[in-house]
Amino acid sequence: MCGIAGVINKQKTVNVGEQMGLMLQGLKHRGPDSTGYAMYGTPLKKGFVMRFKISENEAEKVNATVDSPADLKNRKNAVDSILKKHGAKVTKESSSTPYAFRYIFDFKGDLTDLATEIETVEKTEILSIGKGLELIKDLGDANTVSNQYGLDKFMGTHGIGHTRMATESDVDIKSAHPYWAFPFEDVSVVHNGQLTNYWGNRRVLERKGYRFNSNCDSEIIAVYIADKMANGIELEKAMHDSLDELDGVFTYVVATKDQLGMAKDHMAAKPMVIYESKDIVACASEEVAIRNIFPHEIKTYDPYEAEVKVWQA
Amino acid sequence: MAGITKRTTAFDDENLSGRSQKLYFEVTEEENYTYYGNHEVDFNKRTSIDCEGIDAHELNQKIRDAIRKGYGSIVIKNPGAKHSLGVGILNKLNLIFEGSLGYFGIGCIDGPTVRVNGRVGWSCAENMMSGKVVVENNAGSCFGAALRGGDLIVKGDAGARTGIDMKGGTILIGGNAGAYTGFMMQRGRIIVCGDVNANMGDSMYDGIIFVGGEPHSLGTDCVPGEMNEHEVRWLEQKIKNAEIDCKVPASKFKKYVAGRMLWNYDNLEPAEKKGILG
């Protein structure tokens, strides 16, 4: 089933971590397996912020990893030495769990080369790299993940999130949403539904040189959109194209460094409710999620089939 | 059994009597049409219930308790778009929601008059048997799914698959309706004052869809029909009673019906039987 949500505050930096946490907790009943946040803080003027993990939080072993502390230390050291090799200078480092890290680093080289080499380290996956994007996902509900990673005070303009009920792939972090569009900075996607032409599209994109880290059908949307945008196509046009080229039933929300967009398939088979005001736009699979940040009565609506909407921060 | 002959094929030599050929309803038959546990209520006796901090199950239980005590008018405050509020009410009742409902709101009801001062989520009033529901804002998808009887009114827009599988009653939409409106409908009437999106009336068996604006496209089995005077008068009255400000006069509405004779629903639905018996 899965629950998706997004919020964008127009020309205003607020506690977007708290907004997303409240909305996603309201969608817990749509997917209790894992929760993911992709949030956009104030863009860095210099350098990048990177979120990565060096091990998997196995479903059967919540809050524990199968890897020994020595394994984790070795992998982290390997990542550090790759960064150093590429000339990246880490200016700030923090971690909330033994297997997930947040680095801020100065870098002037090729981001694709760097990211690709970091992911050669065993069990290591970059969750996000961007100027403002920070992507955090783990097993458990929204409050669990928020508390674990201290997200309730994340200041930013916009964010998207996902509560996952695993249907197409495993219960683990790599199959959790949101997906970052490797290696494009600041593009992320959450999705509710099923794509039926996933493998065909994946082969096309793989031939173009893109890598897929999971077998989850949702990952392809992020790569698809980012590929279009890399070829100079506007986000809104890319999303319109996706309605014809991606097959299945789906509603997805996509975010870039300063935009939030949503798209609904031709069958309108997956839900989405939108609230728009001059200061804020919130969208979610169910109104009950939006009402967690607006306790008073608000006027909401359902977008129709094959509808695409994009909002600017 | 008139007109039905034994059909023999390589696959099936069953004697097909046809459900609707059976005269299963006699107006003289003694049938008890009140539900077990029904209560006499006084519409002048009014109470309110605050939904803040309680779940759907608890609220629905409180509504039942109030009905048991004879309250005929109940106001629900702060519904907060929660799911499954006000379901399964099989009693005369005047129920008012001071806010929006989530999914499956007021489903499986038989009898109450409901006003929602807000929006409703997916599958509102699913399987409703009788009564009247008025939604002041918009409605989500599958509005009035499998509706059996009664009047279901939304003053704003309705989502996709409105009236899917409906088997009776009337759905009235003040604004526009989404794709596949009237999908697989078997009986009843849908009135849309605005436009309808793609594939309207797809796979419909029977029933009528009236459209004030334009349908984007018609689905398989849906064809234009001809309006008669009775229908124009009926439309006028329905729209007026619902207090909808429709820009299109009833005489300019277009009528759409099922194009193929795949049905035979000559007998009455339970809700219609009730109407005759009073």
Contacts between the chains, C-beta under 8 A, distances in Angstrom:
chain1	res1	chain2	res2	distance
A	266	B	179	7.7
A	266	B	198	7.9
A	267	B	160	7.6
A	267	B	179	7.4
A	267	B	180	7.9
A	268	B	141	6.3
A	268	B	159	6.9
A	268	B	160	3.7
A	268	B	161	7.6
A	268	B	178	6.0
A	268	B	179	5.8
A	268	B	180	7.9
A	269	B	160	7.9
A	271	B	121	7.8
A	271	B	122	6.0
A	271	B	140	6.9
A	271	B	141	6.9
A	273	B	121	7.3
A	273	B	140	7.3
A	286	B	81	7.4
A	286	B	83	7.7
A	286	B	102	6.1
A	286	B	103	6.9
A	286	B	121	6.6
A	287	B	81	3.8
A	287	B	100	6.0
A	287	B	102	6.1
A	287	B	119	6.9
A	287	B	121	6.0
A	288	B	80	6.9
A	288	B	81	4.7
A	288	B	82	6.1
A	288	B	83	6.9
A	288	B	102	5.1
A	290	B	81	7.7
A	291	B	80	5.2
A	291	B	81	4.9
A	291	B	100	7.7
A	295	B	80	7.4
A	297	B	98	7.9
A	297	B	99	4.9
A	297	B	100	6.7
A	297	B	117	7.9
A	297	B	118	5.9
A	298	B	100	8.0
A	299	B	119	7.2
A	299	B	137	6.1
A	300	B	100	7.1
A	300	B	119	5.5
A	300	B	137	7.9
A	300	B	138	7.4
A	301	B	119	7.4
A	301	B	138	5.0
A	301	B	156	7.7
A	301	B	157	6.8
A	302	B	138	6.8
A	302	B	140	5.0
A	302	B	141	6.6
A	302	B	157	7.9
A	302	B	159	4.5
A	302	B	178	7.7
A	304	B	159	7.4
A	304	B	160	7.0
A	304	B	178	5.2
A	304	B	179	7.1
A	304	B	197	5.8
A	305	B	160	5.8
A	305	B	178	6.4
A	305	B	179	4.6
A	305	B	197	6.4
A	305	B	198	7.1
